[in-house]
């Protein structure tokens, strides 16, 4: 965590000339999202009080951010972004393929005319409502939850246009997991031609015609009629998931997964159904950014360039902490990354910045570092309990309606049983697990 010591000055004019420190100031604003500019500056210089530094005016910091723009923060994020799991690391690989997930989320922006022309509110027939929304899509490494790439913009554009901007980050070593929102023929064809494999939940409107039945209950089909110049061969897995809750409640869900992993011997259908659950780690990533870092707050910037700068600063700070957590496991390869608490990483980082200790060690550099040691001293439980509960309405404009009894109000343990369907002159189900 770099300091901006020595970049303050007594006047706004003199402080403004030190614009090279503004990207790092923005980085630290992301660590202290609930603090004001002046408070963050005080934390950055808390250990430098003997120097009697004079704090720059808030307007000076604001103008410095404006002059620097978003480009340096974007470049900083792109430098840090990328997978961090070592080859074969538990939770990040499946049969030699690095598992990655793509998903989207929404961030609230200030309700300001300087922003709403680009980030409009949602609107009904006669009224606008809620905050203006920014849509963020990321490509996340499963297991470590590291960010590989990101794209964002107006919510109204939908998820697929942003997902297509992430395709360049895919390669033949990766297996992409995604939900039904990414079931588009052109998108899957583009993923296939990138060299990556995919495992995607099919949308309800897709009704593939079996062309060849496979021994594990899956079948080969071709997709892209009327859309793709050359049809894309895929493997379809029809499955029923039965969830049994601790209170005896039983729920069933019908799943249809499609993949370009065509070999049923090397990639059994039951394994792929189990593997698909890993895509939820993208949700954990967004929880870390939106709930732990932002604490549910609206983004603070009130200009388009400033908003881009702030989002890249959040992503950069998040990725830096994930890398610190991964470094902490250098000497503990038996520990999975899931046991590293992001909350502890963030708290240790902010404490280190404020105290000014352990940033520049006097001895040989310890890869684990102050932040890593704090994470190792507060590991999460080895076996997290499987639980399910209802989505919660956090505000009046939440898309999650009141629970109607479909899911329990309190978290419960559950077990899952998977049944893969067989096609033999029609649909006949037969248990595989």
C-alpha positions, 0 to 999 in steps of 0.5 A: 500500500503506497503512501502519498506522503509529502504531496500536500502543500499549503495552498490549493495551487501548489497542491494541484501541481502534485497530480501524480499522487491523485491516482493513489489518493483515489485508490485510498478513497476506495479503501475508505469509501465511507470517509470524506476527502479530508478525513482520508487525507488525514489517515494517509498522513496520520503517521507523519504528524512530526512533519507538520504537514498542511492539509490541502483544500478539498477543492484542490484534491477534487481538481487534481482528480479531475486533471488526472482523469480515469485513464491512470486508474484504468491502467492500474487496474489492468496491471493488477487484474488477472488470475492468481491461482497456481496451476492445479490449485483447489477450487480454481481448476476442473480437469486442467481447466481454470474455472472462471465466471462472468456475471453482472451487478448494479451500482447506484450513482448520485442523482445529479444532472451531470450523470443522469444523461448517461446513467438514467434512472429506471422509469415506468409509464409516467414516473422515474424511480430509484437512483441512476444505475451503473451496470458492472460486469466482471470475469472472476476466477473461481476459488480465489475470486480474483478479477480477470477483466471488467466492463461497465456502463449504463444499466439500460444497455443490458449484460451481453454487450458488456460481456462481449467486451470481456471476451479478449480475456478468455483463452484455451485454458479456461472454462467459463461458467455463466447463468441463463442471461449469457445463453445467446447464440452469438455470445456462446459462439464467440466464447467457443472461437476464443478457445475457451470452454463454456458451461452455461445454464440454458434459457427457458426458451431454448428447446434443443433437438437431440442429435446424438444420445450420450452414455451419461444421459447428456446429448449432442445438439446444434444451436444457432439456427438462423443466427450463426453461419455455421451451427455450433455443436454443444452438449446438453445436460438435462437435470433435476436438483432436489434440495432437502432443507433441515426442516424437512422441506423439499424443493425441486428445480429443473436445470438445462446446462449447455457446454462445448465440453463434448466428451462425456467420459472425460467430463461426466454430466454429474460432475458438470452439474456440481461444477456449475455451482462455482459460478456463485463466487461472482456473487461473493465478489460483488458482495465484497465490493458493494457491502464490505467496501461500499457498505451499500452506499451510493458512489460519490463522484458527480462527473462521468470521468470521476465516476469511471475513476471511482469504479476503477479505483474500487476494482483496483483496491479489491484486486490488490487485497485479493492478491495480498490474500493469495500471497498469504498462502504462499507458504500454506498451499494446503489452505484454500483461498475461501478461508481468507476473509475479505473483511479482515484483508480490508480492515488490515489494509486500512489499519496499515495505511493509517498507522504507517507500520509495515509498509516499508519493512526494514528487513528482507521483504516478506511476501506474506506481509502485514495484511497477509499475516492478519488474514492468516490469524483470522481464517474462516472455518475450514468447512462452511455450512451449506445454507439457503434462505430467502432474498432480502428486501434491502430498500423499497426499490429492491427487485426482490419482492416479499417472500411468499413462502418459496424459501425459508426466512431463516438460513438452513442447512441443505443437501442436494440430490442430482438426477440426470435425464436420459433420452430413449424414445422420449424423456425418461429420467434415471437417477445418476446421483 
